[in-house]
Amino acid sequence: CRDAREQASELMGYVRELTIIGLMDEKPMMIWASHYLSAMAKALMDDAELGMAR
């Protein structure tokens, strides 16, 4: 569970960076990449929560 949280945190850091780059440099592909990575981070956290419930 802790590993999943660490990985999700790292992904969210990338999401933040990509979002800022996408907005500042007007690069919509970076925004879409950040959207995809945020979904991956959410999936990691959801899986970790399910694992803890068992």
CHARMM internal coordinates of N, CA and C (Angstrom, degrees):
IC EDIT
DIST 1 N 1 CA 1.4526
DIST 1 CA 1 C 1.5370
ANGL 1 N 1 CA 1 C 111.04
DIST 1 C 2 N 1.3351
ANGL 1 CA 1 C 2 N 115.26
DIHE 1 N 1 CA 1 C 2 N -42.31
DIST 2 N 2 CA 1.4680
ANGL 1 C 2 N 2 CA 118.79
DIHE 1 CA 1 C 2 N 2 CA -179.58
DIST 2 CA 2 C 1.5300
ANGL 2 N 2 CA 2 C 110.10
DIHE 1 C 2 N 2 CA 2 C -64.82
DIST 2 C 3 N 1.3437
ANGL 2 CA 2 C 3 N 116.28
DIHE 2 N 2 CA 2 C 3 N -39.40
DIST 3 N 3 CA 1.4663
ANGL 2 C 3 N 3 CA 119.71
DIHE 2 CA 2 C 3 N 3 CA 178.67
DIST 3 CA 3 C 1.5268
ANGL 3 N 3 CA 3 C 111.06
DIHE 2 C 3 N 3 CA 3 C -62.01
DIST 3 C 4 N 1.3195
ANGL 3 CA 3 C 4 N 116.17
DIHE 3 N 3 CA 3 C 4 N -41.52
DIST 4 N 4 CA 1.4689
ANGL 3 C 4 N 4 CA 120.02
DIHE 3 CA 3 C 4 N 4 CA 179.15
DIST 4 CA 4 C 1.5231
ANGL 4 N 4 CA 4 C 110.66
DIHE 3 C 4 N 4 CA 4 C -62.85
DIST 4 C 5 N 1.3335
ANGL 4 CA 4 C 5 N 116.48
DIHE 4 N 4 CA 4 C 5 N -41.31
DIST 5 N 5 CA 1.4694
ANGL 4 C 5 N 5 CA 119.59
DIHE 4 CA 4 C 5 N 5 CA 178.85
DIST 5 CA 5 C 1.5190
ANGL 5 N 5 CA 5 C 111.07
DIHE 4 C 5 N 5 CA 5 C -64.92
DIST 5 C 6 N 1.3355
ANGL 5 CA 5 C 6 N 116.84
DIHE 5 N 5 CA 5 C 6 N -39.78
DIST 6 N 6 CA 1.4681
ANGL 5 C 6 N 6 CA 120.13
DIHE 5 CA 5 C 6 N 6 CA 178.60
DIST 6 CA 6 C 1.5215
ANGL 6 N 6 CA 6 C 110.55
DIHE 5 C 6 N 6 CA 6 C -63.60
DIST 6 C 7 N 1.3315
ANGL 6 CA 6 C 7 N 116.13
DIHE 6 N 6 CA 6 C 7 N -43.63
DIST 7 N 7 CA 1.4609
ANGL 6 C 7 N 7 CA 120.01
DIHE 6 CA 6 C 7 N 7 CA 179.37
DIST 7 CA 7 C 1.5314
ANGL 7 N 7 CA 7 C 110.95
DIHE 6 C 7 N 7 CA 7 C -65.06
DIST 7 C 8 N 1.3196
ANGL 7 CA 7 C 8 N 116.64
DIHE 7 N 7 CA 7 C 8 N -42.56
DIST 8 N 8 CA 1.4686
ANGL 7 C 8 N 8 CA 120.22
DIHE 7 CA 7 C 8 N 8 CA 178.63
DIST 8 CA 8 C 1.5239
ANGL 8 N 8 CA 8 C 110.58
DIHE 7 C 8 N 8 CA 8 C -62.78
DIST 8 C 9 N 1.3215
ANGL 8 CA 8 C 9 N 116.37
DIHE 8 N 8 CA 8 C 9 N -39.29
DIST 9 N 9 CA 1.4621
ANGL 8 C 9 N 9 CA 120.30
DIHE 8 CA 8 C 9 N 9 CA 178.37
DIST 9 CA 9 C 1.5242
ANGL 9 N 9 CA 9 C 110.86
DIHE 8 C 9 N 9 CA 9 C -63.69
DIST 9 C 10 N 1.3165
ANGL 9 CA 9 C 10 N 116.23
DIHE 9 N 9 CA 9 C 10 N -41.74
DIST 10 N 10 CA 1.4694
ANGL 9 C 10 N 10 CA 119.99
DIHE 9 CA 9 C 10 N 10 CA 178.17
DIST 10 CA 10 C 1.5281
ANGL 10 N 10 CA 10 C 110.47
DIHE 9 C 10 N 10 CA 10 C -63.83
DIST 10 C 11 N 1.3249
ANGL 10 CA 10 C 11 N 116.62
DIHE 10 N 10 CA 10 C 11 N -43.83
DIST 11 N 11 CA 1.4653
ANGL 10 C 11 N 11 CA 119.93
DIHE 10 CA 10 C 11 N 11 CA 177.62
DIST 11 CA 11 C 1.5252
ANGL 11 N 11 CA 11 C 111.25
DIHE 10 C 11 N 11 CA 11 C -60.36
DIST 11 C 12 N 1.3276
ANGL 11 CA 11 C 12 N 117.14
DIHE 11 N 11 CA 11 C 12 N -41.14
DIST 12 N 12 CA 1.4631
ANGL 11 C 12 N 12 CA 120.05
DIHE 11 CA 11 C 12 N 12 CA 179.93
DIST 12 CA 12 C 1.5303
ANGL 12 N 12 CA 12 C 111.65
DIHE 11 C 12 N 12 CA 12 C -66.46
DIST 12 C 13 N 1.3216
ANGL 12 CA 12 C 13 N 117.04
DIHE 12 N 12 CA 12 C 13 N -30.21
DIST 13 N 13 CA 1.4608
ANGL 12 C 13 N 13 CA 119.80
DIHE 12 CA 12 C 13 N 13 CA 173.40
DIST 13 CA 13 C 1.5206
ANGL 13 N 13 CA 13 C 111.18
DIHE 12 C 13 N 13 CA 13 C -63.50
DIST 13 C 14 N 1.3395
ANGL 13 CA 13 C 14 N 115.58
DIHE 13 N 13 CA 13 C 14 N -41.97
DIST 14 N 14 CA 1.4635
ANGL 13 C 14 N 14 CA 119.62
DIHE 13 CA 13 C 14 N 14 CA 176.84
DIST 14 CA 14 C 1.5230
ANGL 14 N 14 CA 14 C 110.62
DIHE 13 C 14 N 14 CA 14 C -66.14
DIST 14 C 15 N 1.3221
ANGL 14 CA 14 C 15 N 116.47
DIHE 14 N 14 CA 14 C 15 N -38.76
DIST 15 N 15 CA 1.4675
ANGL 14 C 15 N 15 CA 120.85
DIHE 14 CA 14 C 15 N 15 CA 177.72
DIST 15 CA 15 C 1.5254
ANGL 15 N 15 CA 15 C 109.77
DIHE 14 C 15 N 15 CA 15 C -57.28
DIST 15 C 16 N 1.3162
ANGL 15 CA 15 C 16 N 115.69
DIHE 15 N 15 CA 15 C 16 N -46.59
DIST 16 N 16 CA 1.4684
ANGL 15 C 16 N 16 CA 120.69
DIHE 15 CA 15 C 16 N 16 CA -179.83
DIST 16 CA 16 C 1.5292
ANGL 16 N 16 CA 16 C 110.82
DIHE 15 C 16 N 16 CA 16 C -59.73
DIST 16 C 17 N 1.3384
ANGL 16 CA 16 C 17 N 116.40
DIHE 16 N 16 CA 16 C 17 N -48.10
DIST 17 N 17 CA 1.4672
ANGL 16 C 17 N 17 CA 120.37
DIHE 16 CA 16 C 17 N 17 CA -178.98
DIST 17 CA 17 C 1.5206
ANGL 17 N 17 CA 17 C 111.52
DIHE 16 C 17 N 17 CA 17 C -62.59
DIST 17 C 18 N 1.3366
ANGL 17 CA 17 C 18 N 116.63
DIHE 17 N 17 CA 17 C 18 N -46.27
DIST 18 N 18 CA 1.4615
ANGL 17 C 18 N 18 CA 119.94
DIHE 17 CA 17 C 18 N 18 CA -178.74
DIST 18 CA 18 C 1.5253
ANGL 18 N 18 CA 18 C 111.79
DIHE 17 C 18 N 18 CA 18 C -64.51
DIST 18 C 19 N 1.3165
ANGL 18 CA 18 C 19 N 116.59
DIHE 18 N 18 CA 18 C 19 N -36.94
DIST 19 N 19 CA 1.4639
ANGL 18 C 19 N 19 CA 120.19
DIHE 18 CA 18 C 19 N 19 CA 178.64
DIST 19 CA 19 C 1.5214
ANGL 19 N 19 CA 19 C 110.86
DIHE 18 C 19 N 19 CA 19 C -64.16
DIST 19 C 20 N 1.3199
ANGL 19 CA 19 C 20 N 116.35
DIHE 19 N 19 CA 19 C 20 N -45.49
DIST 20 N 20 CA 1.4704
ANGL 19 C 20 N 20 CA 120.08
DIHE 19 CA 19 C 20 N 20 CA 179.28
DIST 20 CA 20 C 1.5233
ANGL 20 N 20 CA 20 C 110.58
DIHE 19 C 20 N 20 CA 20 C -62.83
DIST 20 C 21 N 1.3233
ANGL 20 CA 20 C 21 N 117.23
DIHE 20 N 20 CA 20 C 21 N -46.21
DIST 21 N 21 CA 1.4692
ANGL 20 C 21 N 21 CA 120.80
DIHE 20 CA 20 C 21 N 21 CA 178.71
DIST 21 CA 21 C 1.5224
ANGL 21 N 21 CA 21 C 110.18
DIHE 20 C 21 N 21 CA 21 C -60.28
DIST 21 C 22 N 1.3292
ANGL 21 CA 21 C 22 N 116.06
DIHE 21 N 21 CA 21 C 22 N -46.16
DIST 22 N 22 CA 1.4620
ANGL 21 C 22 N 22 CA 120.09
DIHE 21 CA 21 C 22 N 22 CA -179.35
DIST 22 CA 22 C 1.5124
ANGL 22 N 22 CA 22 C 112.87
DIHE 21 C 22 N 22 CA 22 C -60.04
DIST 22 C 23 N 1.3211
ANGL 22 CA 22 C 23 N 116.46
DIHE 22 N 22 CA 22 C 23 N -40.41
DIST 23 N 23 CA 1.4694
ANGL 22 C 23 N 23 CA 120.05
DIHE 22 CA 22 C 23 N 23 CA -179.59
DIST 23 CA 23 C 1.5209
ANGL 23 N 23 CA 23 C 112.24
DIHE 22 C 23 N 23 CA 23 C -74.07
DIST 23 C 24 N 1.3198
ANGL 23 CA 23 C 24 N 116.51
DIHE 23 N 23 CA 23 C 24 N -45.67
DIST 24 N 24 CA 1.4659
ANGL 23 C 24 N 24 CA 120.44
DIHE 23 CA 23 C 24 N 24 CA -175.68
DIST 24 CA 24 C 1.5297
ANGL 24 N 24 CA 24 C 112.34
DIHE 23 C 24 N 24 CA 24 C -70.19
DIST 24 C 25 N 1.3256
ANGL 24 CA 24 C 25 N 116.59
DIHE 24 N 24 CA 24 C 25 N -38.37
DIST 25 N 25 CA 1.4621
ANGL 24 C 25 N 25 CA 120.74
DIHE 24 CA 24 C 25 N 25 CA -176.95
DIST 25 CA 25 C 1.5279
ANGL 25 N 25 CA 25 C 112.96
DIHE 24 C 25 N 25 CA 25 C -98.93
DIST 25 C 26 N 1.3344
ANGL 25 CA 25 C 26 N 116.39
DIHE 25 N 25 CA 25 C 26 N 6.19
DIST 26 N 26 CA 1.4629
ANGL 25 C 26 N 26 CA 121.84
DIHE 25 CA 25 C 26 N 26 CA -178.67
DIST 26 CA 26 C 1.5289
ANGL 26 N 26 CA 26 C 111.36
DIHE 25 C 26 N 26 CA 26 C 52.13
DIST 26 C 27 N 1.3315
ANGL 26 CA 26 C 27 N 114.96
DIHE 26 N 26 CA 26 C 27 N 54.98
DIST 27 N 27 CA 1.4644
ANGL 26 C 27 N 27 CA 121.54
DIHE 26 CA 26 C 27 N 27 CA 178.98
DIST 27 CA 27 C 1.5269
ANGL 27 N 27 CA 27 C 108.84
DIHE 26 C 27 N 27 CA 27 C -119.04
DIST 27 C 28 N 1.3246
ANGL 27 CA 27 C 28 N 116.55
DIHE 27 N 27 CA 27 C 28 N 92.80
DIST 28 N 28 CA 1.4614
ANGL 27 C 28 N 28 CA 119.79
DIHE 27 CA 27 C 28 N 28 CA -176.30
DIST 28 CA 28 C 1.5292
ANGL 28 N 28 CA 28 C 114.01
DIHE 27 C 28 N 28 CA 28 C -61.39
DIST 28 C 29 N 1.3316
ANGL 28 CA 28 C 29 N 117.66
DIHE 28 N 28 CA 28 C 29 N -26.70
DIST 29 N 29 CA 1.4703
ANGL 28 C 29 N 29 CA 119.10
DIHE 28 CA 28 C 29 N 29 CA 178.62
DIST 29 CA 29 C 1.5249
ANGL 29 N 29 CA 29 C 111.07
DIHE 28 C 29 N 29 CA 29 C -63.09
DIST 29 C 30 N 1.3235
ANGL 29 CA 29 C 30 N 117.54
DIHE 29 N 29 CA 29 C 30 N -31.91
DIST 30 N 30 CA 1.4643
ANGL 29 C 30 N 30 CA 120.75
DIHE 29 CA 29 C 30 N 30 CA 177.82
DIST 30 CA 30 C 1.5265
ANGL 30 N 30 CA 30 C 110.46
DIHE 29 C 30 N 30 CA 30 C -68.31
DIST 30 C 31 N 1.3281
ANGL 30 CA 30 C 31 N 115.99
DIHE 30 N 30 CA 30 C 31 N -36.06
DIST 31 N 31 CA 1.4627
ANGL 30 C 31 N 31 CA 120.26
DIHE 30 CA 30 C 31 N 31 CA 177.80
DIST 31 CA 31 C 1.5265
ANGL 31 N 31 CA 31 C 109.58
DIHE 30 C 31 N 31 CA 31 C -65.14
DIST 31 C 32 N 1.3317
ANGL 31 CA 31 C 32 N 116.73
DIHE 31 N 31 CA 31 C 32 N -43.52
DIST 32 N 32 CA 1.4644
ANGL 31 C 32 N 32 CA 119.75
DIHE 31 CA 31 C 32 N 32 CA 178.61
DIST 32 CA 32 C 1.5224
ANGL 32 N 32 CA 32 C 111.16
DIHE 31 C 32 N 32 CA 32 C -65.05
DIST 32 C 33 N 1.3194
ANGL 32 CA 32 C 33 N 117.34
DIHE 32 N 32 CA 32 C 33 N -37.98
DIST 33 N 33 CA 1.4649
ANGL 32 C 33 N 33 CA 120.44
DIHE 32 CA 32 C 33 N 33 CA 177.28
DIST 33 CA 33 C 1.5263
ANGL 33 N 33 CA 33 C 110.32
DIHE 32 C 33 N 33 CA 33 C -63.05
DIST 33 C 34 N 1.3163
ANGL 33 CA 33 C 34 N 116.89
DIHE 33 N 33 CA 33 C 34 N -41.19
DIST 34 N 34 CA 1.4658
ANGL 33 C 34 N 34 CA 119.88
DIHE 33 CA 33 C 34 N 34 CA 179.09
DIST 34 CA 34 C 1.5302
ANGL 34 N 34 CA 34 C 110.63
DIHE 33 C 34 N 34 CA 34 C -66.34
DIST 34 C 35 N 1.3089
ANGL 34 CA 34 C 35 N 117.01
DIHE 34 N 34 CA 34 C 35 N -36.18
DIST 35 N 35 CA 1.4681
ANGL 34 C 35 N 35 CA 121.28
DIHE 34 CA 34 C 35 N 35 CA 177.17
DIST 35 CA 35 C 1.5323
ANGL 35 N 35 CA 35 C 110.02
DIHE 34 C 35 N 35 CA 35 C -62.08
DIST 35 C 36 N 1.3145
ANGL 35 CA 35 C 36 N 116.62
DIHE 35 N 35 CA 35 C 36 N -44.84
DIST 36 N 36 CA 1.4643
ANGL 35 C 36 N 36 CA 122.20
DIHE 35 CA 35 C 36 N 36 CA 179.17
DIST 36 CA 36 C 1.5293
ANGL 36 N 36 CA 36 C 110.62
DIHE 35 C 36 N 36 CA 36 C -62.56
DIST 36 C 37 N 1.3263
ANGL 36 CA 36 C 37 N 117.16
DIHE 36 N 36 CA 36 C 37 N -46.14
DIST 37 N 37 CA 1.4649
ANGL 36 C 37 N 37 CA 120.80
DIHE 36 CA 36 C 37 N 37 CA -179.54
DIST 37 CA 37 C 1.5238
ANGL 37 N 37 CA 37 C 111.80
DIHE 36 C 37 N 37 CA 37 C -65.74
DIST 37 C 38 N 1.3168
ANGL 37 CA 37 C 38 N 117.28
DIHE 37 N 37 CA 37 C 38 N -34.87
DIST 38 N 38 CA 1.4683
ANGL 37 C 38 N 38 CA 118.97
DIHE 37 CA 37 C 38 N 38 CA 178.31
DIST 38 CA 38 C 1.5297
ANGL 38 N 38 CA 38 C 110.41
DIHE 37 C 38 N 38 CA 38 C -66.71
DIST 38 C 39 N 1.3258
ANGL 38 CA 38 C 39 N 117.46
DIHE 38 N 38 CA 38 C 39 N -34.76
DIST 39 N 39 CA 1.4683
ANGL 38 C 39 N 39 CA 120.45
DIHE 38 CA 38 C 39 N 39 CA 175.74
DIST 39 CA 39 C 1.5267
ANGL 39 N 39 CA 39 C 110.57
DIHE 38 C 39 N 39 CA 39 C -65.95
DIST 39 C 40 N 1.3273
ANGL 39 CA 39 C 40 N 116.95
DIHE 39 N 39 CA 39 C 40 N -37.77
DIST 40 N 40 CA 1.4642
ANGL 39 C 40 N 40 CA 120.31
DIHE 39 CA 39 C 40 N 40 CA 176.79
DIST 40 CA 40 C 1.5223
ANGL 40 N 40 CA 40 C 110.85
DIHE 39 C 40 N 40 CA 40 C -64.50
DIST 40 C 41 N 1.3256
ANGL 40 CA 40 C 41 N 117.20
DIHE 40 N 40 CA 40 C 41 N -42.13
DIST 41 N 41 CA 1.4655
ANGL 40 C 41 N 41 CA 121.27
DIHE 40 CA 40 C 41 N 41 CA 178.94
DIST 41 CA 41 C 1.5253
ANGL 41 N 41 CA 41 C 110.26
DIHE 40 C 41 N 41 CA 41 C -63.05
DIST 41 C 42 N 1.3220
ANGL 41 CA 41 C 42 N 116.94
DIHE 41 N 41 CA 41 C 42 N -40.70
DIST 42 N 42 CA 1.4615
ANGL 41 C 42 N 42 CA 120.38
DIHE 41 CA 41 C 42 N 42 CA 178.66
DIST 42 CA 42 C 1.5217
ANGL 42 N 42 CA 42 C 110.38
DIHE 41 C 42 N 42 CA 42 C -64.33
DIST 42 C 43 N 1.3200
ANGL 42 CA 42 C 43 N 117.14
DIHE 42 N 42 CA 42 C 43 N -42.63
DIST 43 N 43 CA 1.4657
ANGL 42 C 43 N 43 CA 120.44
DIHE 42 CA 42 C 43 N 43 CA 178.96
DIST 43 CA 43 C 1.5299
ANGL 43 N 43 CA 43 C 111.00
DIHE 42 C 43 N 43 CA 43 C -61.40
DIST 43 C 44 N 1.3239
ANGL 43 CA 43 C 44 N 117.06
DIHE 43 N 43 CA 43 C 44 N -40.39
DIST 44 N 44 CA 1.4670
ANGL 43 C 44 N 44 CA 120.33
DIHE 43 CA 43 C 44 N 44 CA 176.91
DIST 44 CA 44 C 1.5189
ANGL 44 N 44 CA 44 C 111.23
DIHE 43 C 44 N 44 CA 44 C -60.54
DIST 44 C 45 N 1.3168
ANGL 44 CA 44 C 45 N 116.47
DIHE 44 N 44 CA 44 C 45 N -46.12
DIST 45 N 45 CA 1.4618
ANGL 44 C 45 N 45 CA 120.35
DIHE 44 CA 44 C 45 N 45 CA -179.07
DIST 45 CA 45 C 1.5294
ANGL 45 N 45 CA 45 C 111.48
DIHE 44 C 45 N 45 CA 45 C -67.14
DIST 45 C 46 N 1.3191
ANGL 45 CA 45 C 46 N 117.10
DIHE 45 N 45 CA 45 C 46 N -38.80
DIST 46 N 46 CA 1.4654
ANGL 45 C 46 N 46 CA 120.39
DIHE 45 CA 45 C 46 N 46 CA 177.46
DIST 46 CA 46 C 1.5241
ANGL 46 N 46 CA 46 C 110.74
DIHE 45 C 46 N 46 CA 46 C -62.69
DIST 46 C 47 N 1.3353
ANGL 46 CA 46 C 47 N 117.02
DIHE 46 N 46 CA 46 C 47 N -44.12
DIST 47 N 47 CA 1.4639
ANGL 46 C 47 N 47 CA 121.33
DIHE 46 CA 46 C 47 N 47 CA 177.81
DIST 47 CA 47 C 1.5220
ANGL 47 N 47 CA 47 C 111.32
DIHE 46 C 47 N 47 CA 47 C -62.52
DIST 47 C 48 N 1.3176
ANGL 47 CA 47 C 48 N 116.80
DIHE 47 N 47 CA 47 C 48 N -42.39
DIST 48 N 48 CA 1.4653
ANGL 47 C 48 N 48 CA 120.62
DIHE 47 CA 47 C 48 N 48 CA 179.47
DIST 48 CA 48 C 1.5231
ANGL 48 N 48 CA 48 C 110.36
DIHE 47 C 48 N 48 CA 48 C -62.40
DIST 48 C 49 N 1.3181
ANGL 48 CA 48 C 49 N 116.63
DIHE 48 N 48 CA 48 C 49 N -40.34
DIST 49 N 49 CA 1.4632
ANGL 48 C 49 N 49 CA 120.40
DIHE 48 CA 48 C 49 N 49 CA 179.38
DIST 49 CA 49 C 1.5261
ANGL 49 N 49 CA 49 C 110.94
DIHE 48 C 49 N 49 CA 49 C -65.31
DIST 49 C 50 N 1.3323
ANGL 49 CA 49 C 50 N 116.41
DIHE 49 N 49 CA 49 C 50 N -41.62
DIST 50 N 50 CA 1.4646
ANGL 49 C 50 N 50 CA 119.71
DIHE 49 CA 49 C 50 N 50 CA 177.34
DIST 50 CA 50 C 1.5254
ANGL 50 N 50 CA 50 C 110.93
DIHE 49 C 50 N 50 CA 50 C -63.24
DIST 50 C 51 N 1.3244
ANGL 50 CA 50 C 51 N 116.25
DIHE 50 N 50 CA 50 C 51 N -39.99
DIST 51 N 51 CA 1.4627
ANGL 50 C 51 N 51 CA 120.41
DIHE 50 CA 50 C 51 N 51 CA 178.88
DIST 51 CA 51 C 1.5177
ANGL 51 N 51 CA 51 C 112.32
DIHE 50 C 51 N 51 CA 51 C -63.80
DIST 51 C 52 N 1.3192
ANGL 51 CA 51 C 52 N 116.90
DIHE 51 N 51 CA 51 C 52 N -36.09
DIST 52 N 52 CA 1.4616
ANGL 51 C 52 N 52 CA 120.43
DIHE 51 CA 51 C 52 N 52 CA 179.81
DIST 52 CA 52 C 1.5268
ANGL 52 N 52 CA 52 C 111.34
DIHE 51 C 52 N 52 CA 52 C -72.78
DIST 52 C 53 N 1.3312
ANGL 52 CA 52 C 53 N 117.02
DIHE 52 N 52 CA 52 C 53 N -28.19
DIST 53 N 53 CA 1.4584
ANGL 52 C 53 N 53 CA 121.21
DIHE 52 CA 52 C 53 N 53 CA -178.11
DIST 53 CA 53 C 1.5284
ANGL 53 N 53 CA 53 C 111.91
DIHE 52 C 53 N 53 CA 53 C -74.23
DIST 53 C 54 N 1.3151
ANGL 53 CA 53 C 54 N 117.37
DIHE 53 N 53 CA 53 C 54 N -18.94
DIST 54 N 54 CA 1.4765
ANGL 53 C 54 N 54 CA 120.74
DIHE 53 CA 53 C 54 N 54 CA -177.53
DIST 54 CA 54 C 1.4819
ANGL 54 N 54 CA 54 C 111.72
DIHE 53 C 54 N 54 CA 54 C -83.48
END
COOR INIT
IC SEED 1 N 1 CA 1 C
IC BUILD
